[in-house]
Protein backbone atom coordinates (compact mmCIF):
# COMPACT_ATOMS: atom_id res chain seq x y z
CA UNK A 1 0.00 0.00 0.00
CA UNK A 2 1.21 3.48 -0.72
CA UNK A 3 0.79 6.59 1.42
CA UNK A 4 -2.18 8.93 1.60
CA UNK A 5 -0.03 11.72 0.14
CA UNK A 6 0.85 9.54 -2.86
CA UNK A 7 -2.82 8.68 -3.37
CA UNK A 8 -3.76 12.37 -3.30
CA UNK A 9 -1.09 13.23 -5.89
CA UNK A 10 -2.24 10.35 -8.10
CA UNK A 11 -5.85 11.60 -7.89
CA UNK A 12 -4.87 15.17 -8.83
CA UNK A 13 -2.66 14.00 -11.67
CA UNK A 14 -5.34 11.63 -12.97
CA UNK A 15 -8.05 14.30 -12.91
CA UNK A 16 -5.77 16.90 -14.50
CA UNK A 17 -4.65 14.51 -17.22
CA UNK A 18 -8.20 13.31 -17.88
CA UNK A 19 -9.27 16.91 -18.53
CA UNK A 20 -6.00 17.83 -20.27
CA UNK A 21 -5.26 20.52 -17.70
CA UNK A 22 -1.69 21.81 -18.17
CA UNK A 23 0.66 20.44 -15.50
CA UNK A 24 1.46 23.97 -14.30
CA UNK A 25 -2.24 24.46 -13.44
CA UNK A 26 -2.50 21.30 -11.32
CA UNK A 27 -1.43 23.50 -8.39
CA UNK A 28 -4.97 24.96 -8.41
CA UNK A 29 -6.33 21.63 -7.18
CA UNK A 30 -6.61 21.05 -3.45
CA UNK A 31 -7.49 18.03 -1.35
CA UNK A 32 -10.76 18.40 0.57
CA UNK A 33 -10.76 15.00 2.25
CA UNK A 34 -9.18 11.57 1.98
CA UNK A 35 -10.41 8.29 3.44
CA UNK A 36 -8.35 5.13 3.38
CA UNK A 37 -9.09 1.44 3.30
CA UNK A 38 -6.61 -1.44 3.04
CA UNK A 39 -7.14 -1.64 -0.74
CA UNK A 40 -7.91 1.93 -1.82
CA UNK A 41 -8.30 5.59 -0.95
CA UNK A 42 -11.26 7.85 -1.64
CA UNK A 43 -9.90 11.31 -2.46
CA UNK A 44 -11.96 14.48 -2.76
CA UNK A 45 -10.27 17.01 -5.05
CA UNK A 46 -11.50 20.59 -5.27
CA UNK A 47 -10.43 24.13 -6.06
CA UNK A 48 -9.73 26.41 -3.08
CA UNK A 49 -12.67 28.77 -2.52
CA UNK A 50 -15.10 26.88 -4.78
CA UNK A 51 -17.86 24.49 -3.66
CA UNK A 52 -17.29 22.06 -6.56
CA UNK A 53 -15.24 18.88 -6.12
CA UNK A 54 -14.53 15.48 -7.60
CA UNK A 55 -14.49 12.17 -5.74
CA UNK A 56 -11.92 9.70 -7.03
CA UNK A 57 -11.09 6.18 -5.95
CA UNK A 58 -7.36 5.36 -5.99
CA UNK A 59 -6.57 1.63 -5.76
CA UNK A 60 -3.57 0.13 -3.99
CA UNK A 61 -2.18 -0.63 -7.46
CA UNK A 62 -1.77 3.13 -8.05
CA UNK A 63 -4.59 3.17 -10.60
CA UNK A 64 -7.52 5.59 -10.41
CA UNK A 65 -11.04 4.48 -11.18
CA UNK A 66 -12.00 6.37 -14.36
CA UNK A 67 -15.61 6.63 -13.13
CA UNK A 68 -15.18 9.48 -10.68
CA UNK A 69 -18.00 11.67 -9.34
CA UNK A 70 -18.47 15.44 -9.59
CA UNK A 71 -20.33 17.20 -6.79
CA UNK A 72 -21.55 20.81 -6.80
CA UNK A 73 -24.39 22.75 -5.23
CA UNK A 74 -24.45 24.86 -8.42
CA UNK A 75 -25.90 23.94 -11.78
CA UNK A 76 -24.89 24.99 -15.26
CA UNK A 77 -27.95 27.19 -15.50
CA UNK A 78 -26.49 29.51 -12.87
CA UNK A 79 -24.13 32.37 -13.64
CA UNK A 80 -20.50 31.29 -14.09
CA UNK A 81 -18.96 34.66 -13.25
CA UNK A 82 -17.41 32.98 -10.21
CA UNK A 83 -15.10 31.05 -12.58
CA UNK A 84 -13.44 34.13 -14.12
CA UNK A 85 -10.62 34.06 -11.57
CA UNK A 86 -9.56 30.57 -12.67
CA UNK A 87 -7.32 29.50 -15.55
CA UNK A 88 -9.44 28.96 -18.64
CA UNK A 89 -8.88 25.19 -18.71
CA UNK A 90 -10.12 24.75 -15.13
CA UNK A 91 -13.02 27.18 -15.59
CA UNK A 92 -14.11 25.22 -18.67
CA UNK A 93 -13.80 21.96 -16.75
CA UNK A 94 -16.03 23.15 -13.90
CA UNK A 95 -18.52 24.77 -16.26
CA UNK A 96 -18.82 21.56 -18.29
CA UNK A 97 -19.27 19.48 -15.12
CA UNK A 98 -21.94 21.84 -13.78
CA UNK A 99 -23.81 21.68 -17.10
CA UNK A 100 -23.56 17.88 -17.15
CA UNK A 101 -24.87 17.73 -13.62
CA UNK A 102 -27.87 19.85 -14.63
CA UNK A 103 -28.69 17.68 -17.63
CA UNK A 104 -28.46 14.50 -15.53
CA UNK A 105 -30.92 16.00 -13.07
CA UNK A 106 -33.22 17.06 -15.88
CA UNK A 107 -33.38 13.48 -17.18
CA UNK A 108 -34.74 12.12 -13.92
Secondary structure, DSSP 8 states (H G I E B T S, - for coil): ---HHHHHHHHHHHHHHHTT--GGGGGGEEEEEEEEETTEEEEEEEETT-S-EEEEEEETTS-B-S--EEE-S--TTS--GGGTTS-HHHHHHHHHHHHHHHHHHHH-
